[in-house]
């Protein structure tokens, strides 16, 4: 197998409650990402974004990664890892520094962001992301890139995403025990937004709701910056449990019934349609009305969307979401889910598929892969920033070597 670095590859790893997904992407010369490998395996040992059985999680990761390696013909050594769970929190902070030169430099920007993020945090929490929103130079506000502007005082507004130390350590431990290095931990909501949003939507104001099996991950953009993120620890598995209990069928069969036959709006289903429902304990299967199934599913989806709407309203950004909601994730693609969401949110809703991709797109053209694909886009930007930083460091190093050579008479 070829090595990852030789082919300029990046790998996204999404360890969800229902499945583990590993996606290998290659950064092409035109700065786009081409999918070259995909691995997916049923997830065991995870619940609502958290690890509850390390050994089972490790087995699930290994199988998904191996599948991705076989398809991409490479040996995976490092990954960008998604993290979710109710422990993910956000806060918006401000920072201010004095501009030492006549105009704002990159160092000034770094310093003001460092000041903004230097807020006291409990010892059990760590910062995942520091995301600049906008800058102010003296009285001029709403600046996206202040470098080169003249002024005396530079202010920054940033969005901080934090997580619990122990939760992060546990999921990283699982990955490292598979012989893999974690390049970066990325909030699942942020990754999903990288995959499914357009620049116009971010500018207008939009919310992304990634409805998975164990959690719903929310991120709100306005004026091209992230304003709010949160995780709601209830999602598609609750719908599956309702089906299992009411139809008296095993959870595995309830999940299949949900995927194949469920609809989130009862009026979209004919009263004449029927489905076969497996029973427990060797009893014969029963014939049930599909309309009855929709009557079970619709109230639960309504409840899930109400929780999201409540969260958005509390954030204070509801009125700024002119582009509406982008619904993604496996639970979000059920028939009728988008239509019901429009009724609850009272704003435009679309189903979010991964965009801006090349290569094996037919394997990942599904909302289920939004987080994993978003990790590839995040990884590409991260690598570019690291490369630019290394170039700058090398430039300073070369300059210092030339100074030393001059003193030695070698210049």
N, C-alpha and C positions, 0 to 999 in steps of 0.2 A: 504494500500500500504506500501511496505517496504521502509525504508529511504535509501538515496543514500550512505551515509557513511558506513552503515552496510554491504553493498555489494561491497564496493570499486568501485563505479561507477564514471564515468566521462561523461560529456555531452558537445557535440559540437553544437553550434547554428550558422547557416549561414543565415543571413537575406539578400537575394539577391533582385535584381530588379524584377525577375519573380516569385520566390518562396522563402518561408522560410522553412528551413530544420533543424530539431532537431534530433540528433543521440545520443543514449545512449550506452555507451560501458562499459564493466566490465573488470578490470585488473585481469587476471588469475594468479595463482601461478607461471606459467612458464614465466611470464612477457610479455605475449601477450595480445592483446585486442580482446575481443569478443563482437560483436554487439548484444545487447539484446532488442533494441527498436528503431523505426524510426518514425518520424512524418514529414509530408510535407503538406504545404498549399500554395495556390496562394498568392503571396505577393502584398500588397496594401500599398500605401503611401511611396514607395521607388522609387528613380530615380537615376541611375548611381552611386549607392553606397551611396547616401545621403538620409536623411530623409526629406520628404516634407509634410508629414501629420502624426503627432505622433499618433493620435487616431487610424488611420487605421493600422499603423504598429503594435501597441499593440494588436489589434484584431488578426492580422495574426500570431503574435508570440504565443499568447495564444492557438490558434487552433492547431498549429504545436506541441507545447509542450504537450498539452493535449493528442494528438494522440500518442506521444512518451511515455508518462507516462502510458497510457492504455496498450500499447504493452509490455513494460518492467516491468509493475507492480511495479512501484516505484514513489516516489514523488520527482520531480526535484526541487532543491533549488538553485543550482548554475550552471553556464555554462561557457565554454570557447567560446568567441564571436569573429567572424571574422569581419574585417572592410576593406572596399575598397573605391575607389573614387579617382578622379584625385588629391586630396590633399595629397595623400601618396607620399612621396619623399624619396630618399636615398642619402647617401654620405659615402665615405670611409675615415677614419681618422686614425691617428697614435698617439701613446702615448709612453712615456719613463719614467722609474723610476730607481733609484739606488738599487741594490740588497744589503740589509743590512747584511744578514747572508752569510755564505760561499756558500750556494746553494739556488736556487729559491724555495720559499714556496708558498702555496696557497694564503697567504696574499699579496705577491708580485704580483701575477697574478691579484688578485682583484684590487690592487692599480693601476696597469698599464692600466687595462681596464677602470677603473674610470677616469684616466687621459685622455685616448683616447676619451672617450665620453663627456668630459667636454668642449665641444666647444660651443661658444655662439650661441643661437638659438633665433629667434624672439619670443616675448612673446606670440604670438598666436599659437605657435607650441609646440608639446611635443614629447618625444622620445618613440617610440613603442618597438623597439628591439635594443639591442646591441649585435651583432653577431661576435665573434672573428674569424678572418681569419687565421692568423699565428703569431708566435712570433719570436723574435731574441734575442739571448743571446750573447752579445759582437759582434763578427764577424760572428757567426753562424746564418744563416737565414733559414726561412721556417720550423720552429719548430711548431709542432701541440700541444705538451704538454711539457712545459718547467720545470715543477715541479721536483726538485731534481737535476737539472743541475747546474754546477758551473759557476760563472761569476761575473761581476761587474755591467753590465748594461743590463736591460731587456726592450725590445721594443715590442709593440703590434700593429697590424693592425686590425681594426674592421670595420664592416659594420653597419652603423646606418640607421634605418628606422624610419622616423618621420611622424607625421600627424597633421592636424589642430585640435586645442583644441576643438573648438565649434562642429565640425563634430563628434568627438569622444564622447563628452558629450551628444549630441542628441541621438545617437544610444544606448549609455549606459542607458540613461534616459528611453527609451522605454522598455528596458529589466527589469530595476529595478521597473517600474510601473506594471510589470507583477508579482511582488513579487519574483524576482530572483536576485541572486548576480552574478556579473561578476567577475570570477576568474582572467581572463586576456583578454586583447584585443590582437588579433593576426591578422597580415596582411594576407589577403586572399591568396596572392601569396605564402607566406611562408607555410601556412597550406596546400595548394594544393600540393606543392612540397613534403611535409612529406608523402602524401598519395600515390603518383604515381611514385616516383623515386626509383631507386636501388642505392646502394653504388657505384657500378662500374660506373654508369652514372655520379654521382656527382664527382668522381675522374677524369674521362676523360674530363668532361666539357659538360654541357647540359643546355638547356633552357626549362622552363615550361611556356606554354601559356595557361592560363585558360580563354576560351572565353565564357563569360556568356551572359546575356540579355542586361545588361547596361554597363558593363566594360570588358576590357581585362586585366588580371593581369599577369605580366611577372616577372620571376625570373631567373637569370643566375648563375649557379654554375661552378666553375673551381677549380681543385685540392681540392675537397671536401669542399669548402667554398663558401658562397654566395658572389658574386661580384657585382651584380646589381639587382635592383628591380624597377618596375614602374607600373603605372596604366594608361591605355588609355581609355578615357571615351566615347568610341563608340564601339558597339558590335552587338549582334544578333537582338536587337530591330530595328536596322536600316534596316536589311534585311526584317523584317516583314513589316515595313512601306513602303518599296519599292514595295512589293507584293501587299499591300493594295491599294496603289495609282495606280499602273499600271493595276491591274486586277479589280480595282473598287469594292473592297469587304471589309467588316468591318474588323477591326484589329484582332478581336477574330478569325474570319474565316481565315484570312491571316496567323495567327500563326499556326493554325491546318494544313493548306496547306503546310506551310514550314516544319513542323515536319513530315508529312506523305509522301509528294511527292517531295520535293525540292532536287536538286542535285547541288553540287558546280562546276561540270564540264559538260558542255553541250554535249560533245562527248560521255559521258557515257549513254545518254538518247536516246531512240529510237524516231524517228520522228513520229511514228504511235501512240505512247501512248497519251492518253487524260485524263483529270481530270474534275470533276464537280466543278465549282466555284460559291459559293452563291453570290447573288447580294444584293444591298441595297434597302431599301424602298419597300419591298415586291415584287420586280421584280423576275421573274423566274431565276433559276440557269442557267449558261451557261457552255458549254463544251469548254475547252481550251487545247491547246497542252502542254504536260509536258515539251517538249523541249523548248518551249517559256518561261516557268517558269525557267528552268535552265539558259536561256540566261539573265534573270533578276538577278538571284542570283549570278552567277559566277563573274561578275564585282565587286559586292559589297564585296564578300569574298576576291577577289584580292586586293581591296582597304584596307580591314582590315589587311590582311597579310603584305601589303606594309608598313602600319603604324608600325607594330611590327618590321619588318626588319629595318626600319629607326631608331627605338629606339635602337635596338641591335647594329647597326653600330655605332651610336653615343656613346654608352657605351664603345666601344673599345674592347669588349670581343668576337667579332664574330669569330675570328680565333682560339679561345680556346675551342670552342664547338664541340669537336670531336664526341660526342655521339648524336649530332643533337638537335632536338626539340621534346618535348613531348607535344602533344596537348590534352587538356582536357576541361571539362565544357560542358554544354548542347549544345551550338552552335558548338562546335568542333566535334561532332559526326555525323554531316550530311554526307550523302553519297557523296563521292568525295572530302570531306574537307581535308583529309590527303594527297591525291594525288596532289591536287592543292597546298597545303602547301609545298610539296617537290619541286615543280616547282619554287615557289616563293623564298623559303629560300635557295634552292640549297644545301640541306643537308638532312640527314635521318630524317624522321618524323614518330612517332608512336602515336596511340591514348592511352591516359593514363587512366587506370582503377585503382580504389583503390586496394592496395595490403597489404600483411601482416595482414590479418584479419581472425577471426573465428566467429562462431555464425551465425547470420541471414544474411549471405553474399549475398544471393539471392536478398535481398531487396535493397542492396547498390552497387551491381556490375554494376555500371553505372558511366560514367564521371561526371554526374550531381552532384554526392555526393562526389566528390574529396575534396572540401574544408571542408565539415562537418567531413569527416573521418580523414582528416589531423589534425583537431582540437583535435580529440581523441588521436592521436599519440603525438601531442604537449602537451596535458594535462597530459599524462602519464609521459613524461619526466619532466614536471614542478613539478608534485607531488613527483617524485623521488628525485629531487633536494631539494625540501622543506623538505622532510623526512631526507635526509642526513644532511642538515643544522641543523635541530632540534636535530638529534642525536649528532652532534658535540657540540651544545649549551648545551645539557643535560650532555654531558661528562664533559664540563668545570664546569657546575653547581655542579655536583656530586663531582668533584675534590675540589671545593671551600668549599663544605659542609664538606668534610673529613678534610680539613685544620682547619675549625672552630671547628669541633669536637675534633681535636687533642689539640687545645689550651684550650678546656674545659675539657680535660682529659678523653674524651670519645672515643678516637681513639683506 
